[in-house]
Amino acid sequence: MAEAGKRVVSCPTCAQPVAWGPQSPFRPFCCARCKLIDLGQWATEQYRVPDEAVQDGAEPDERSGA
């Protein structure tokens, strides 16, 4: 269990607990492997940042009236 005042987060890839501090060089990931898995998911577009133009079906110029 974590000491009082120490922050522990879950690895975004595998959900293992990770102490938040200099002893965890890959934070918020638990290891280099989980960090690379996450990078690979971004690179293959499995993760995406939503675009308002795509969601409402309008082109950016149509929404702004330009």
ABEGO torsion letter per residue (X at the ends): XBBBGBBBBBBAAAGBBBBBEAABAAOABABAAAAAAAAAAAAAGABBBBBAAAAAGBBAAAAAGX
